């Protein structure tokens, strides 16, 4: 069984890349994913490109259709890793 994917996302471009990766892993086109959430293909393209302005309910629909969960956790404090800052 595959390990669950866990990734920290702090930028729209990171979320877009994660969504694109999962969509491709499932052999889905942008059009297929868009149809499942009742949106246009250009909406999925905008999300995957990290464009600002996507509605939260649209993002949550995409995440749900891809069988992913969104988890919000506190940032680690006292770390010197630049990834923990941005």
C-alpha positions in Angstrom: 0.0 0.0 0.0 1.3 3.5 -0.8 2.2 5.9 1.9 -0.2 8.8 2.2 1.1 12.0 0.6 1.9 14.8 3.0 3.1 18.1 1.7 3.3 21.6 3.2 1.8 24.2 0.9 2.3 27.9 1.5 1.9 29.3 -2.0 -0.8 29.1 -4.7 1.9 27.7 -7.1 2.7 24.9 -4.6 -1.0 24.0 -4.3 -1.4 24.1 -8.0 1.6 21.8 -8.6 0.2 19.4 -6.0 -3.2 19.3 -7.6 -1.7 18.9 -11.1 0.5 16.0 -9.9 -2.5 14.2 -8.3 -4.6 14.8 -11.4 -2.0 13.3 -13.7 -1.4 10.4 -11.3 -5.1 9.6 -11.7 -4.7 9.9 -15.6 -7.3 12.7 -15.6 -7.4 15.7 -18.0 -8.1 19.2 -16.8 -11.4 19.0 -18.7 -12.4 15.8 -16.9 -11.6 17.3 -13.5 -13.4 20.5 -14.4 -16.5 18.5 -15.4 -16.6 16.7 -12.1 -16.8 19.9 -10.2 -19.0 21.8 -12.7 -16.4 24.3 -13.8 -14.6 25.1 -17.0 -11.2 23.7 -18.0 -9.7 27.1 -17.7 -10.5 27.1 -14.0 -8.4 24.0 -13.4 -5.6 25.5 -15.6 -5.6 28.7 -13.4 -5.5 26.6 -10.2 -2.6 24.5 -11.5 -0.7 27.6 -12.6 -1.0 29.1 -9.1 -3.2 32.1 -10.2 -4.8 34.1 -7.5 -8.5 34.6 -7.2 -9.8 31.0 -7.2 -12.8 30.7 -4.8 -12.2 28.6 -1.7 -15.3 26.4 -2.5 -13.8 25.6 -5.9 -10.5 24.6 -4.4 -12.2 22.5 -1.8 -14.3 20.8 -4.6 -11.1 20.0 -6.5 -9.4 18.6 -3.4 -12.4 16.5 -2.6 -12.8 15.1 -6.1 -9.1 14.1 -6.0 -9.7 12.3 -2.7 -7.3 14.6 -0.8 -7.8 16.4 2.5 -6.8 19.9 3.5 -5.2 20.1 6.9 -4.3 23.3 8.6 -1.5 23.0 11.2 0.6 25.5 13.2 3.9 26.5 11.6 7.0 25.1 13.3 8.7 27.7 15.5 12.4 28.1 16.0 13.4 26.3 12.8 16.3 27.7 10.7 14.9 26.0 7.5 13.9 28.6 5.0 11.0 26.4 3.9 9.4 27.0 7.3 9.3 30.7 6.7 7.6 30.8 3.4 
